[in-house]
Every structure is written in C-alpha cells, then in structure tokens.
Amino acid sequence: MTGVEESTASLEARGVVVEFATRGGTIARALDGVDLTVGRGEIVAVVGESGSGKTTLARTLLALERPVAGSVLVGGTPLPHGTAALRAFRRTVQMVLQDASGSLNPRQTVYESVAEGIRLHRLAGDEPGTTEADLVAGALSDAGLRPPEQFYLRYPHELSGGQRQRVLISGALALRPQLLVADEPVSSLDASIRGEILALLLRLRDELGLGVLVITHDLGLAWNIADRIAVMYLGRVVEAGTTEEVLQAPQHPYTQALLSVVPETRRLEPVVLTGEVPDPTNIPSGCRFRPRCPAYADGAPDGEAARAGVAEACRTVPLEVLPAHSSDAGRDHLVACHLRRPGARLDTTPSAVGGSSPN
C-alpha cells in the first residue's frame, strides 16, 4: 500500500468490535459493532462521555488497536498489518494529540520536532529540488506559524499553548496526509485560542482537502466545526447525521441530554443523567442506555417509553448497529432508539423532542 488516491480517500470502520481483558479475567467490550466513515474534505465529530468508546475508536482507526471482529478500511482497502504497509498508511492518516505540552519533546526545537516524521518517512527529495527545510517551512506555514524561520530554533517552553498545538499539527502536515484524527484537539486551550485552532482545521479542510475526524465530549465544539456528527454511548453509535440534523432536532434521549447542558442551546431545563456509563463487561439487556434513560425511567408507567408502548422493547430487545450511512436515499439521520422506531406512539417532531438551534 503506497497511499490512497484522492478520489477515494476515506477511513472507514465496518462492524468494528474491540475487547479488552480485565484484571479479573472478564472481557470488556469497548467497541461493539461500530460503522463510521470519514472522507477527504469533510470533518466528522465523534462525541460522547468518557467511557463511550470514542478514543478507542480513534486508536483502532489508526491501527493502534486491532479489532476482534469487523474491519478498518482506508480508501476501500483493508488496513494493512505489515510494517512497511503500516508506515505508508500512517503517512496517509495522521493523529493530532490533545496535550501539546506532553507530546512535544522539551529538548527538541520546533524544527527538529516537525522534521522528525519527514526523516522517518524519508520524504526529502520526493519531489525534485524539495529539501527537508522546504517541507518543514511549508508545514509550519500551513499551520499558521509564519514566517516559519522565526520558529525553527524555539523550544516548546518558549511557545504559547496555541503555538504548541500548531507545532503538533505541523508535524502531521509535514507528511502530507489526506486525513487527520484529532483527539480533543483544543481541550487544553483557553477560549480565544480554541477558536483559532478550530478555524485552522476548517481552513485545512477547505484549502488542502483534508478529512478530519474530531474526537470530543463537547457538542458545542462539534457544532462549530463538524459536517457530520456521530454520538457514541457504551461502545456504539446511537445517533448520526449531519450537524444540523443531530443538533437542531436530536432524536436519541442521550443526545438530547448531552445537548441540554450546552449553553448555546438555551434550553430552559437541563436533562440530568443519573449514574455513570455502565461497565462494558456487563452491558445492559435491550437498549444499553435504558438504565440512565429519562424516557424509560426504570419502566415507570407514566414514563415516555411506557406511554409510547415500547418499554418492554427497551428492556429486552437489542437495537441494531447503525450503518455508516443511511440506505434510505435522502435520509441520513440515523437513530438507535426504540422510541423512534415505527409503531412507537410518540410525536417525533423537532419541537416535541426539544430540538433547538445551538447558535
């Protein structure tokens, strides 16, 4: 594998299952059948609480974890496992970590940090007359560190938080990838710098045609940057669609609860979820969100699920894995919830489910 053609560049999970053995010998299912696609020129946000599986998904898409079932494809080709092929893959798909301070070597200058990947992949001279310094300068410029020569000899402690994050992004851009995986890329930055980094990712999408998978717990961030959103809960995608569909008319009770505490949504009464994400060694029967679902409310007779006639299904019937895209032409808003299935006696208009535009 030497790379991915621009017309087909995509990173895709198909039915991915990832398991870990616990100290007690039980098996924790961190991902339980996940379908997701991110292509060139789009930004996809994966959102959810800690323990939802979103970071494990990112690591699996980067070949840092191997699934026990399902597959990961890049450009439609199964992810390779040989050393040379993996090296080529990791040039195509690069990761941007959340903690620039901990990720940058404090003993390396900015130039050395960005040049490290160029040397590893032996990229200098790939194009006639292109030197290592050319590639470093181009990557720094693309990340907004201009003029790049002013940063060559500076060390991480001499930079602001935003500049350090741009150096991390420069290191990824130096390999000329087609896709970036960004794990909480602005969580350690203050509000003003967050906006600059998000604007940078949008510019890289528009000017370089990069695809970006953003891992975040912040629906407000996703609203500002993503073209599509996938909401994860306990190892599964429970709602997915365009940003407007998911955030203006959220259908899953979990998405509604997450969105209700985002200040920009201006909801009057936040939805309070009780308890933590369940133990992945003991996934609940039926709907995995049921123990925390305000609509189910432990099967209360006056609960929303009971009124809709689906409480028994919530308790006993597993929900299907959502596909990467809807097979229903023109409808890409996908929801794994018994309340939203045919036959539920429920008003599912945006006003009924509390959807509002977070702007």
C-alpha positions as CSV (number, residue, x, y, z in Angstrom):
1,M,0.0,0.0,0.0
2,T,1.6,3.3,-1.1
3,G,-1.2,5.7,-0.2
4,V,-4.8,6.5,-1.0
5,E,-6.0,8.1,-4.3
6,E,-7.5,11.5,-3.7
7,S,-10.8,10.5,-5.3
8,T,-11.3,7.5,-2.9
9,A,-9.5,8.7,0.2
10,S,-11.6,7.6,3.2
11,L,-11.2,6.0,6.6
12,E,-13.9,3.5,7.5
13,A,-14.9,1.3,10.3
14,R,-17.2,-1.6,9.4
15,G,-18.8,-3.6,12.3
16,V,-15.7,-3.0,14.5
17,V,-15.5,-4.8,17.8
18,V,-12.7,-4.2,20.3
19,E,-12.4,-6.1,23.5
20,F,-10.0,-5.9,26.5
21,A,-9.3,-8.4,29.2
22,T,-9.7,-7.0,32.7
23,R,-7.6,-7.9,35.7
24,G,-10.4,-10.1,37.0
25,G,-10.4,-12.2,33.7
26,T,-13.6,-10.8,32.3
27,I,-13.9,-9.3,28.9
28,A,-14.8,-5.6,28.4
29,R,-16.3,-4.8,25.1
30,A,-15.0,-1.2,24.4
31,L,-16.5,-1.1,20.8
32,D,-19.5,-3.3,20.0
33,G,-20.1,-3.1,16.2
34,V,-19.2,0.4,15.0
35,D,-19.7,1.7,11.5
36,L,-18.3,5.1,10.6
37,T,-16.8,6.8,7.6
38,V,-14.7,10.0,7.2
39,G,-13.6,11.1,3.8
40,R,-11.4,13.8,2.3
41,G,-12.8,17.3,2.5
42,E,-15.2,16.7,5.5
43,I,-15.0,17.0,9.2
44,V,-16.7,14.3,11.3
45,A,-17.1,14.7,15.0
46,V,-17.4,11.7,17.3
47,V,-19.0,12.8,20.6
48,G,-19.8,11.2,23.9
49,E,-19.0,10.9,27.6
50,S,-15.8,9.3,29.0
51,G,-16.2,5.6,28.6
52,S,-18.3,5.8,25.5
53,G,-15.5,4.3,23.3
54,K,-14.7,7.3,21.2
55,T,-10.9,7.3,21.9
56,T,-10.7,3.5,21.4
57,L,-12.4,4.0,18.1
58,A,-9.8,6.6,17.1
59,R,-6.9,4.3,18.2
60,T,-8.5,1.4,16.2
61,L,-8.8,3.6,13.1
62,L,-5.1,4.4,13.4
63,A,-4.2,0.7,13.8
64,L,-3.1,1.2,17.4
65,E,-5.7,-1.3,18.5
66,R,-6.7,-4.4,16.5
67,P,-10.4,-5.3,16.3
68,V,-11.5,-8.8,17.2
69,A,-14.3,-8.5,14.6
70,G,-15.1,-6.2,11.8
71,S,-12.6,-4.3,9.7
72,V,-11.0,-0.9,9.1
73,L,-10.6,0.2,5.6
74,V,-8.6,3.1,4.1
75,G,-9.6,4.1,0.6
76,G,-11.8,0.9,0.4
77,T,-8.8,-1.3,1.1
78,P,-8.4,-3.3,4.4
79,L,-6.0,-1.8,6.8
80,P,-2.6,-3.5,6.4
81,H,-0.6,-5.1,9.2
82,G,2.9,-5.4,7.7
83,T,5.5,-2.9,9.0
84,A,6.2,-1.2,5.6
85,A,2.5,-1.0,4.7
86,L,1.6,0.4,8.1
87,R,4.2,3.0,7.7
88,A,2.7,4.1,4.4
89,F,-0.8,4.1,6.0
90,R,0.4,6.3,8.9
91,R,1.7,8.8,6.4
92,T,-1.8,9.0,4.8
93,V,-3.6,9.2,8.2
94,Q,-2.0,11.3,10.9
95,M,-3.0,11.8,14.5
96,V,-3.1,15.1,16.4
97,L,-3.0,14.6,20.2
98,Q,-4.7,16.9,22.7
99,D,-1.8,17.6,25.0
100,A,0.8,19.5,23.1
101,S,2.9,20.2,26.2
102,G,3.2,16.4,26.9
103,S,3.5,15.4,23.3
104,L,6.4,17.7,22.2
105,N,9.9,16.8,23.3
106,P,11.1,19.7,25.5
107,R,14.7,19.1,24.3
108,Q,13.8,19.4,20.6
109,T,13.5,22.7,18.7
110,V,10.4,23.3,16.6
111,Y,12.4,22.5,13.5
112,E,13.5,19.1,14.9
113,S,10.0,18.2,16.1
114,V,8.5,18.8,12.6
115,A,11.4,17.3,10.7
116,E,11.2,14.0,12.8
117,G,8.4,12.5,10.7
118,I,10.0,13.7,7.4
119,R,13.2,11.9,8.2
120,L,11.4,8.7,9.4
121,H,9.4,8.5,6.1
122,R,12.4,9.8,4.0
123,L,10.3,12.4,2.3
124,A,13.0,15.0,1.5
125,G,13.7,14.8,-2.2
126,D,10.4,13.0,-3.0
127,E,9.9,15.9,-5.4
128,P,12.9,17.2,-7.4
129,G,14.5,20.1,-5.6
130,T,12.4,19.7,-2.4
131,T,14.6,19.8,0.7
132,E,13.8,18.9,4.3
133,A,13.8,22.6,5.2
134,D,11.3,23.2,2.4
135,L,9.0,20.6,3.9
136,V,9.3,21.9,7.4
137,A,8.7,25.5,6.3
138,G,5.7,24.5,4.3
139,A,4.2,22.6,7.2
140,L,4.7,25.4,9.7
141,S,3.2,27.9,7.2
142,D,0.2,25.7,6.6
143,A,-0.4,25.5,10.4
144,G,-0.3,29.3,10.6
145,L,3.2,29.7,12.1
146,R,4.6,32.5,9.8
147,P,7.2,33.3,8.9
148,P,8.3,29.7,9.7
149,E,12.0,30.6,10.1
150,Q,11.2,32.6,13.2
151,F,10.1,29.4,15.0
152,Y,12.9,27.0,13.8
153,L,15.1,27.3,16.9
154,R,12.5,27.9,19.5
155,Y,11.7,25.2,22.2
156,P,8.2,24.2,23.4
157,H,8.5,26.2,26.6
158,E,9.1,29.4,24.6
159,L,5.8,29.0,22.8
160,S,2.2,29.8,23.8
161,G,-0.3,26.9,24.1
162,G,-1.8,27.7,20.8
163,Q,1.6,27.8,19.1
164,R,2.5,24.4,20.6
165,Q,-0.7,23.0,19.2
166,R,0.1,24.4,15.8
167,V,3.6,22.7,16.0
168,L,1.8,19.4,16.6
169,I,-0.4,20.0,13.6
170,S,2.7,21.0,11.6
171,G,4.3,17.7,12.4
172,A,1.3,15.9,11.0
173,L,1.0,18.2,7.9
174,A,4.7,17.6,7.1
175,L,3.8,14.1,6.0
176,R,1.2,15.5,3.6
177,P,-1.6,13.3,4.9
178,Q,-5.1,13.1,3.5
179,L,-6.8,12.5,6.8
180,L,-6.3,13.8,10.3
181,V,-7.5,12.2,13.5
182,A,-7.7,14.8,16.2
183,D,-8.3,13.7,19.8
184,E,-9.8,16.6,21.9
185,P,-7.6,19.0,19.9
186,V,-8.5,22.1,21.9
187,S,-9.4,20.8,25.3
188,S,-6.3,22.2,27.0
189,L,-6.6,25.7,25.4
190,D,-8.4,28.8,26.5
191,A,-11.5,30.0,24.7
192,S,-9.8,32.5,22.4
193,I,-7.1,30.1,21.3
194,R,-9.7,27.3,20.8
195,G,-11.4,29.4,18.2
196,E,-8.1,29.9,16.3
197,I,-7.3,26.2,16.2
198,L,-10.8,25.3,15.1
199,A,-10.6,27.9,12.3
200,L,-7.3,26.4,11.3
201,L,-8.8,22.9,10.9
202,L,-11.6,24.4,8.8
203,R,-9.1,26.1,6.6
204,L,-7.1,22.9,6.2
205,R,-10.2,21.2,5.1
206,D,-11.1,23.9,2.6
207,E,-7.6,24.6,1.2
208,L,-5.9,21.2,1.4
209,G,-9.0,19.0,1.1
210,L,-8.1,17.2,4.3
211,G,-10.6,15.0,6.0
212,V,-10.7,15.3,9.8
213,L,-12.1,13.0,12.5
214,V,-12.5,15.0,15.7
215,I,-12.9,13.1,19.0
216,T,-14.6,15.3,21.6
217,H,-17.0,15.4,24.5
218,D,-18.1,18.9,23.6
219,L,-21.2,19.2,21.4
220,G,-20.6,23.0,21.2
221,L,-17.3,22.4,19.5
222,A,-18.8,19.8,17.2
223,W,-21.5,22.4,16.2
224,N,-18.8,24.9,15.2
225,I,-16.6,22.6,13.2
226,A,-18.3,19.4,12.0
227,D,-20.1,18.5,8.8
228,R,-21.4,15.3,10.4
229,I,-21.7,14.0,13.9
230,A,-21.7,10.5,15.4
231,V,-22.9,10.2,19.0
232,M,-21.4,7.3,20.9
233,Y,-22.6,5.5,24.0
234,L,-21.1,2.4,25.6
235,G,-19.3,1.3,22.5
236,R,-22.0,2.0,20.0
237,V,-23.0,4.9,17.7
238,V,-26.5,5.7,18.9
239,E,-27.2,8.7,16.6
240,A,-25.6,10.0,13.5
241,G,-26.3,12.5,10.8
242,T,-25.4,16.0,9.6
243,T,-24.6,18.5,12.2
244,E,-27.8,20.4,11.6
245,E,-29.9,17.2,11.8
246,V,-28.4,15.9,15.0
247,L,-28.1,19.2,16.9
248,Q,-31.2,21.0,15.7
249,A,-33.5,18.0,16.0
250,P,-31.8,15.4,18.3
251,Q,-33.8,12.2,18.4
252,H,-32.0,10.0,20.9
253,P,-32.6,10.7,24.6
254,Y,-28.8,10.5,25.2
255,T,-28.1,13.2,22.5
256,Q,-30.9,15.3,24.0
257,A,-29.4,15.1,27.4
258,L,-25.9,16.0,26.2
259,L,-27.2,18.9,24.2
260,S,-29.4,20.2,27.0
261,V,-26.4,21.3,29.0
262,V,-24.7,23.2,26.2
263,P,-25.2,26.9,27.0
264,E,-25.7,27.9,23.3
265,T,-28.9,25.7,23.0
266,R,-30.7,28.0,25.5
267,R,-32.8,25.1,26.9
268,L,-34.8,26.1,30.0
269,E,-34.4,22.8,32.0
270,P,-31.2,20.7,31.5
271,V,-31.7,16.9,31.4
272,V,-29.9,15.3,34.3
273,L,-28.5,11.8,33.6
274,T,-28.1,9.7,36.8
275,G,-25.3,7.3,37.3
276,E,-22.2,6.6,35.1
277,V,-21.8,4.9,31.8
278,P,-22.3,1.1,32.7
279,D,-19.4,-1.3,33.0
280,P,-18.5,-2.6,29.5
281,T,-18.1,-6.1,31.0
282,N,-21.8,-6.1,31.8
283,I,-23.7,-4.3,29.0
284,P,-27.4,-3.9,29.9
285,S,-30.0,-6.0,28.1
286,G,-32.2,-4.4,25.4
287,C,-31.2,-0.8,25.0
288,R,-27.8,-0.2,26.6
289,F,-28.9,3.4,27.5
290,R,-32.0,2.2,29.4
291,P,-30.6,2.3,33.0
292,R,-30.0,6.1,32.5
293,C,-32.7,7.0,30.1
294,P,-35.1,9.7,31.3
295,A,-37.7,8.4,28.8
296,Y,-37.6,4.9,30.2
297,A,-37.3,6.0,33.9
298,D,-36.9,2.4,35.2
299,G,-40.1,1.3,33.4
300,A,-42.3,3.8,35.3
301,P,-45.9,3.5,34.0
302,D,-46.1,7.3,33.4
303,G,-42.7,7.4,31.6
304,E,-42.3,8.4,28.0
305,A,-41.3,4.9,26.9
306,A,-44.4,3.4,28.6
307,R,-46.7,5.9,27.0
308,A,-45.2,5.1,23.6
309,G,-45.7,1.4,24.2
310,V,-42.0,0.4,23.8
311,A,-40.9,0.0,27.5
312,E,-40.7,-3.8,27.1
313,A,-38.7,-3.5,24.0
314,C,-36.4,-1.0,25.7
315,R,-35.8,-3.7,28.4
316,T,-35.4,-6.8,26.3
317,V,-34.8,-6.1,22.6
318,P,-31.3,-5.2,21.4
319,L,-31.0,-2.4,18.9
320,E,-29.3,-2.8,15.6
321,V,-25.9,-1.4,14.7
322,L,-26.3,1.9,12.8
323,P,-24.8,1.8,9.3
324,A,-22.1,4.3,8.3
325,H,-24.7,6.0,6.0
326,S,-28.4,5.5,5.6
327,S,-29.6,3.3,2.8
328,D,-32.7,5.4,2.6
329,A,-32.0,7.9,-0.1
330,G,-32.2,11.5,1.2
331,R,-32.3,10.5,4.8
332,D,-29.0,10.3,6.6
333,H,-30.2,11.0,10.2
334,L,-29.9,7.6,11.9
335,V,-31.1,6.8,15.4
336,A,-30.8,3.6,17.5
337,C,-33.7,4.1,19.9
338,H,-37.0,2.1,20.3
339,L,-38.8,5.4,20.9
340,R,-38.0,6.4,17.3
341,R,-39.0,3.1,15.7
342,P,-42.2,2.6,13.6
343,G,-45.0,1.7,15.9
344,A,-44.0,3.9,18.9
345,R,-46.9,6.1,19.8
346,L,-44.9,9.3,20.0
347,D,-44.7,12.7,18.4
348,T,-41.2,13.0,17.0
349,T,-41.3,16.4,15.5
350,P,-38.3,18.7,16.4
351,S,-40.4,20.7,18.8
352,A,-41.6,17.6,20.6
353,V,-38.1,16.3,21.3
354,G,-36.8,19.7,22.4
355,G,-34.6,20.4,19.4
356,S,-33.3,23.9,19.1
357,S,-30.6,25.6,17.1
358,P,-27.4,25.9,19.1
359,N,-26.2,29.2,17.6
